[in-house]
Amino acid sequence: MLTCRCLRGKTVREPQRTLIFTLSHFHSHSLSGACHRISLAICPSASQAMLILSCSSKLRLLEGILRKNLFQTLPVASDDLNIHVNTYAAFYWDLDVYRTLLQDTDAVNWAQNLYILGNQDGILEASREAAAVKKVQFSADSFITYMCHDPNKYPEYRLDPGFTLSSLNSSHVDLLNETWHYGGNEQSHRYLASLVRHFPSACILDVNGLPISWNLMNLFGTMVHGYTLPSHRRKGYLAVVAKALAIQVHAAGYPVYSQVALDNNRTHNFHEKMGYERLPELCHFCFHFVKEENIKDFPWASKQAPR
C-alpha cells in the first residue's frame, strides 16, 4: 500500500505498514518533479518510528506510481488565509491513515485554512469528524472526475487563418485573472502566475498575439481554467487547447483528468463530446476554516457539505 503525505520535518508514527512519499511546498513544483523536498519514509509498524530514506531509485519508483494515480489520491492543501499559495500536499490511498493524520498527529496546522479533495468513500465523514474534533468551520462541495486515456483520439478542429497554437506566459496572467470566476485579486493573480510559470499550458493566439482560448494544469495535475473569450466561442477552440495540453501531459507520463462541478452542464457536455470517461465516484472538496468569516474569502466553498 502506498500513501503520501507532508511530514513537515517531524517523525510520525503510523497505525500500519506504509510507504510514504512526501512532497512539500508544491508552489515551487514543476512538471519535472522538482520541489523543495522529496523523501521516502517506511513505517514497519505502529510501534516503530518512521525511517526517512533518500534512495533515488525508490523515489523514482514512487514518483511513477504517484503520477499514474493522482486522480485517486487525497491531496491536502493549506495556507494562512490564502489557499492559493504556499501549498503543501499529502497524497493518500488509505482513508484510515488519512483520518489518523488529521486527528492524531500534528502534521496538519489547524490554525490555517485548508482544503482536502478526494474520491474515496468516507472522505466527507472523516473530514466533518476532524473539523468537529479540531473545532473549525467545515464546508464541502462535490465534483465529477473525467479521465482521458488517449488524447490523440480527440476530435480535430481547425484554427482561423492567422491564429496560432502556443503556451501561456507571464504577460497573459492579467487576462487570466480578469476572466477567472474566482480571480480579480492579488492572491489569485499570484496563484495563476505560478501555474503559468511552473506547469504545462496551451492557448490560441489571435493575429495580434493575444490569447483568446486557453487551458492549464494545476499543482495537483488537474486540467483546469479552460476558458474562451466570449467573442470567439462556439468555434471549437477550447477543444483545440484541451487536446494540445492533454497531449503534453500524457506524453510526460501523467494521467489526463479534470474535475467538473455537478451543476456545470456545459462543461459536462464538453467532456462527453471529447470522449472523456466519466468516473462513477464523486470527488469531494472539503474546506476547513479557522473562523466562519473566512468562508466568504473562498466563494467556491460556500456550499453546505452534502450528507
Summary of the structure (lengths in Angstrom):
residues: 307
radius of gyration: 19.6
end to end distance: 28.9
largest distance: 66.9
contacts: 961
relative contact order: 0.17
helix: 34%
strand: 27%
